[in-house]
Amino acid sequence: TFSHFAKNKYQMLIMPLTIWSGLEQGWLGASFTAAYITCPIGVHNIGYIIIVYASTDAICSFLFGWILKRIGRIPVFTMAAIFNMGVMLVLLHWTPTVAHKGYLYLFAVLWGMGDAVWQTQINAFYGVIFPGQEEPAFPIYRLWESLGFLAAYLIGNNTELSLFMWILVAWLADSFVGYLVNQLLEYRRTGHFSIYLCNGGKTVTVEQDQ
């Protein structure tokens, strides 16, 4: 598994985005709920806001697979990155109050939409760039995601919130660049961007010129 990572440029390029999928979940579950819900508007609101987040995540996990087949992977990943980046930048310059707690539900919706992309489409993208190499590729996918969770809790508990969020902003930007380079390499290798689909339990690859 580790030799697969060390020798494979696709793996090295997708690694930051895979770690991001753990970072963003860990940040939401720990830092966001503590700093933007518990302290300013009360711990009793956590459950309601997380329900909105999880419901959005579940619905969009289904919808984005359908949307991706029609517009391609790059626009969907770009949308998720914009949602995550936008939420963090707004939160860095916004102080939550009880009077404006409705905005927190909006942020939960946007974060759930972004997470729906990361949790379904990063996994699918691994199937595209590592055809026939699923055995070493997917375990390391889980490793990077788990490291993201670990980092989110370690950094979140030992740094100021604003610094942690700027680290997340920078990491997401770097991760997205790595993803785009991966897509460019895939295009040069195959002559098209591929969409990885499941059709009746069978995995198929659909060519899409963009």
Beta strands, then each sheet from edge to edge (+ up, - down):
strand 1: 193-199
strand 2: 202-208
sheet 1: 1+ 2-
end
